[in-house]
Every structure is written in C-alpha cells, then in structure tokens.
Amino acid sequence: MSLLKSEPFAAVESMEELLAIAYRMEQEAIENYTELAERMVGEGRPDMVAVFGQLKSEESGHLDNVVEWSERISGSRPDLANLKWVPAETFDDEGASAVAPELLTAYRAFSMAVRNEERAFLFWTYVAAQTDQERLRQAAEQMAREELGHLTILRRERRRAFHAERKARGDMTPAELPKLELRFSDLLDAAGGQSKGVDDTFRNLMEEARERSFLLGRAPLGISPLLNDGVSEEVAGRLVPLCELLLDCYLDFAERLSSEEDRARAQSYAAQLIHCRSTIRTALE
C-alpha cells in the first residue's frame, strides 16, 4: 500500500505553483509539530517537547530553503494564490495528537517523521513524472532529492533514539498479553472504587479484561511486536495508557493475522477496548 493517501491528481503547470505547493507542505509539517510540542508542554513531557521542537526546526529549515529558491527565481516569496489544486495531505501524525502521552517516545516520533518524509518524496516523484516541462521536472526531482536528504537525517536520529531507549530499558522481559490484561483488570477495580456511581460499570469492564486474559491463555493470538521490548511501569501502571496499549495490540493483530478466526477475535477485543477507553474517560473526567 502506498504511503501517499492519494496520488497528485493534476500536473503542476508553473514554477510558481510548484514552489507554492512546497511552501504549503512545509507549513503543514511545521504547524503539526508545533501543536504536538505544545501538547507535550501541557502533558509535562519536556523530553518530547525537545523532540518535536527538533522536528519543527528541521522543517523550518526546509521552508527557508523553499523561500530562498522562490526569491532567487521570481524575486518574491511563494504565493499560495498560485495553488490551482489542493494537494492531498502528506503529513500524518499517526495518532500522536490523541494517544496517551506515556506511549509517545522519541523513537516513535522520529519514525512518524521518517514516514512523512517518505510521503513527501513520493509526492515529488509523482509530480516529476506527470509534468511535460523539463524545467518543472528537474525542479520536482530536486525537491525529491532534498526530501531524501532530510530522510537520511531523520533515519539517523531514529536509530539513535532506538538504541537510547533500549539502553534505558535495560533487560526488560517482553510483556505478555494475558498478564497485562490481569494488570488492567486490577487497575479497573481500583478506579471503580474511586469513582462514585460507576462501580457496576467498572466491574463489567474488569470482568471483560479477566475473560480476555483467560481466553488468551487458552488460545494465544501470538506474540505482539508492540510488546517485544517490554512495557514501562509508567504505562503498565496507569489505566488509560495501558488501555490504549492493549487496543494497539489488538488492532495490530486484527490487521495482520492470517487466520480469519483469530482476526475476528482480535477485532472483538479491540472493540471492547474502544468502548472501555470511552467509558473510562467519561467516568474519570
């Protein structure tokens, strides 16, 4: 499946239009990384504020390059009025704006950035292939080469984050879904006791978690790659982050398991967790 949400549906007809598209794409990335950084400020995650700040800085450098190119060619900054069609979004925060902050890591953030740069690279290769003007083809190919350069930097940062997080985790044992479900049921039990008027609701959710644990013990879905590196106490010991981690595991299983029966089970468990997450947030607000 292509990383692009859709291929560019029209050919670029002028250099001014090409630069306006490039300007808009960089602006979009800067705005998204700014919003993510601001969210991390509110969530008390200075480590992730720094990561998203770094990504914003990278994109700001890209934007300056586009502006410099435009001023060199036409004597003015890119003008969004030159956009004759709106390109499909190439930026995807992959749920980072909504997921529990405890689940965000530098590695996950840089992985997201890598995929966004890959989308931008693909976008410009499509633009180059669609134009019949040599000047525009060369410009689009130059944009694609610059995205590859950005991609190289981000992949290096992703590797550094991966090794740093592995070192910080030490020798954590891969987590097992049945045990995590039991831990989740204990957290639901404790939360139910702290919330007035929702004891029965939390009791039902707790029983669902224990049933999932029992069924997974009898008929495992397999080893979730999301758990291979272990789970921190910051996630495993808190209700909403653990709920979202379990949901991610079941959604992953539902997408890639070969057995139709197992996929259906995973989808059923995911549906329970979606309902559970909504109930928890409503009850604890």
C-alpha positions in Angstrom: 0.0 0.0 0.0 1.4 3.4 -0.9 2.3 5.8 1.9 0.5 8.5 0.0 -3.1 8.9 0.8 -3.7 9.6 -2.9 -1.6 10.4 -5.9 -1.4 14.0 -7.2 -4.4 14.3 -9.4 -3.2 17.2 -11.6 0.0 18.2 -13.2 1.9 21.2 -11.9 1.9 23.9 -14.7 4.4 26.5 -13.4 7.4 27.0 -11.2 5.3 29.4 -9.1 2.7 26.7 -8.5 5.4 24.1 -7.6 7.0 26.4 -5.1 3.6 27.3 -3.6 2.9 23.6 -3.1 6.3 23.0 -1.5 5.7 26.0 0.8 2.3 24.7 1.8 3.6 21.2 2.6 6.4 22.6 4.8 4.0 24.9 6.6 1.7 22.0 7.3 4.5 20.0 8.9 5.6 23.0 11.0 2.1 23.6 12.2 1.6 19.9 13.2 4.9 19.6 15.0 4.2 22.9 16.8 0.8 21.6 18.0 2.4 18.3 19.2 5.2 20.2 21.1 2.5 22.4 22.7 0.6 19.3 23.7 3.7 17.8 25.3 4.2 21.0 27.3 0.7 20.6 28.7 1.3 16.9 29.4 4.6 17.6 31.3 6.8 15.7 28.8 9.8 18.0 28.3 11.7 15.2 26.6 9.1 15.0 23.8 8.8 18.8 23.7 12.5 18.8 22.7 11.9 16.1 20.1 9.0 17.8 18.4 10.9 21.1 18.7 13.8 19.5 16.8 11.5 18.2 14.1 9.9 21.7 13.8 13.3 23.2 13.4 14.2 20.8 10.6 11.0 21.7 8.7 11.6 25.4 9.3 15.0 24.9 7.6 13.3 23.3 4.7 10.8 26.1 4.5 13.6 28.7 4.4 15.2 26.8 1.5 11.9 27.0 -0.4 11.6 30.7 0.2 15.2 31.3 -0.8 14.6 29.3 -4.0 11.5 31.3 -4.8 13.1 34.7 -4.2 16.1 33.7 -6.4 13.8 32.7 -9.3 10.9 35.2 -9.1 12.1 37.8 -6.7 9.3 37.1 -4.2 8.2 34.6 -1.6 5.9 31.7 -2.6 2.3 32.8 -3.1 -0.4 30.3 -2.1 -2.7 32.1 -4.5 -0.7 30.2 -7.2 -2.2 26.9 -6.0 -4.6 25.7 -8.7 -5.5 22.5 -6.8 -5.0 21.4 -3.2 -2.5 18.5 -2.9 -3.5 15.7 -0.6 -2.0 15.9 2.8 1.4 14.3 3.1 1.6 14.8 6.8 0.1 12.2 9.2 0.7 12.4 12.9 -0.3 8.7 13.2 -2.4 9.4 16.3 0.3 11.3 18.2 -2.1 14.1 18.9 -4.6 11.8 20.6 -2.7 8.9 22.1 -1.8 8.9 25.8 1.5 10.9 26.2 3.1 8.0 28.1 3.0 6.0 24.9 5.0 8.6 22.9 8.7 8.1 22.7 11.5 9.8 20.7 11.7 6.6 18.5 8.0 6.7 17.8 8.2 10.4 16.9 11.1 10.0 14.6 9.5 7.0 13.0 6.5 9.1 12.2 8.7 11.9 10.8 10.5 9.3 8.6 7.3 8.1 7.1 6.2 11.7 6.5 9.4 12.4 4.6 8.8 9.3 2.6 5.4 10.5 1.6 6.8 13.9 0.6 9.5 12.1 -1.5 6.8 10.0 -3.3 4.7 13.1 -3.8 7.5 14.9 -5.7 8.4 11.9 -7.8 4.8 11.7 -8.9 4.9 15.5 -9.7 8.1 15.0 -11.8 6.5 12.1 -13.7 3.4 14.0 -14.5 4.9 17.2 -16.0 5.9 17.5 -19.6 8.0 20.6 -18.9 11.7 19.8 -18.4 12.3 22.8 -16.1 9.5 21.7 -13.8 10.6 18.0 -13.9 14.1 19.0 -12.8 12.7 21.2 -10.0 10.4 18.4 -8.8 13.3 15.9 -8.9 15.4 18.4 -6.9 12.6 18.6 -4.3 12.6 14.8 -4.1 16.4 14.7 -3.7 16.1 17.2 -0.8 13.4 15.0 0.8 15.9 12.1 0.6 18.5 14.2 2.3 16.0 15.0 5.1 15.1 11.4 5.3 18.7 10.4 5.8 19.0 12.8 8.8 15.7 11.6 10.4 16.6 7.9 9.9 19.9 8.5 11.7 18.0 10.3 14.6 15.5 7.4 14.7 18.4 4.9 15.1 19.9 6.9 17.9 16.5 7.1 19.7 16.1 3.3 19.3 19.4 2.5 20.8 19.0 5.1 23.6 15.6 3.6 24.5 16.9 0.1 24.5 19.7 1.1 26.8 17.4 2.9 29.1 15.0 -0.1 29.3 17.9 -2.5 30.2 16.9 -6.2 30.3 13.1 -5.8 30.5 11.3 -9.0 29.7 8.8 -8.9 26.8 5.3 -8.4 28.2 2.6 -11.0 27.8 -1.0 -10.0 26.9 -2.7 -12.3 29.4 -0.7 -10.8 32.3 -1.3 -7.3 31.0 -5.0 -7.9 30.9 -4.9 -9.1 34.5 -3.0 -5.9 35.4 -5.6 -3.9 33.6 -8.4 -5.6 35.5 -6.7 -4.7 38.8 -6.5 -1.0 37.7 -10.1 -1.0 36.7 -11.0 -2.5 40.1 -9.1 0.3 41.8 -10.6 3.0 39.6 -14.1 1.7 40.2 -13.6 2.1 43.9 -12.6 5.7 43.5 -15.4 6.8 41.2 -18.9 7.3 42.6 -21.8 5.7 40.9 -19.9 3.7 38.4 -19.0 0.5 40.4 -21.1 -1.7 38.2 -19.7 -0.3 35.0 -16.1 -0.8 36.1 -16.9 -4.2 37.4 -18.2 -5.2 34.0 -15.1 -3.9 32.3 -12.9 -5.7 34.9 -14.7 -9.0 34.1 -14.2 -8.5 30.4 -10.5 -8.0 31.0 -10.2 -11.1 33.0 -12.1 -13.1 30.4 -9.8 -11.8 27.7 -6.8 -12.9 29.8 -8.3 -16.3 30.3 -9.1 -16.8 26.6 -5.7 -15.6 25.5 -4.1 -18.0 28.0 -6.0 -20.9 26.4 -5.7 -19.7 22.8 -3.0 -17.1 22.3 -3.1 -14.8 19.3 0.6 -14.8 19.1 3.4 -12.5 20.3 2.7 -8.9 19.7 5.6 -7.0 18.3 4.4 -4.0 20.2 5.4 -5.8 23.4 8.7 -7.2 22.4 10.8 -4.5 24.1 8.8 -4.6 27.3 6.4 -2.2 28.9 7.4 0.5 31.3 5.7 0.9 34.6 4.6 4.3 33.5 2.3 2.6 31.0 1.6 -0.7 32.7 0.7 1.0 36.0 -1.7 3.6 34.6 -5.3 2.9 33.4 -5.7 4.9 30.2 -2.1 4.3 28.8 -2.5 0.5 29.4 -5.9 0.5 27.8 -4.5 2.2 24.7 -1.5 -0.1 24.5 -3.8 -3.1 24.7 -6.0 -1.6 22.0 -3.0 -1.0 19.8 -2.0 -4.7 20.2 -5.4 -6.0 19.2 -5.7 -3.6 16.2 -2.3 -4.8 15.0 -3.4 -8.4 15.3 -6.7 -7.7 13.5 -4.7 -6.3 10.6 -2.0 -8.9 10.1 -3.1 -12.3 11.5 -3.6 -14.9 8.7 -6.4 -16.8 10.5 -9.8 -15.3 9.9 -11.0 -16.6 13.2 -8.1 -15.0 15.1 -8.6 -11.7 13.2 -12.2 -11.7 14.3 -11.2 -12.4 17.9 -8.7 -9.5 17.8 -11.3 -7.2 16.3 -13.8 -8.2 19.0 -11.2 -7.5 21.7 -10.3 -4.2 20.1 -14.0 -3.2 20.1 -14.2 -3.9 23.8 -11.2 -1.8 24.5 -12.5 1.1 22.4 -15.7 1.0 24.4 -13.7 0.7 27.6 -11.5 3.6 26.8 -14.5 5.8 26.2 -16.2 4.7 29.4 -13.0 5.3 31.5 -12.5 8.8 30.2 -16.1 9.8 30.7 -16.2 8.3 34.2 -13.0 9.9 35.4 -13.4 13.4 33.9 
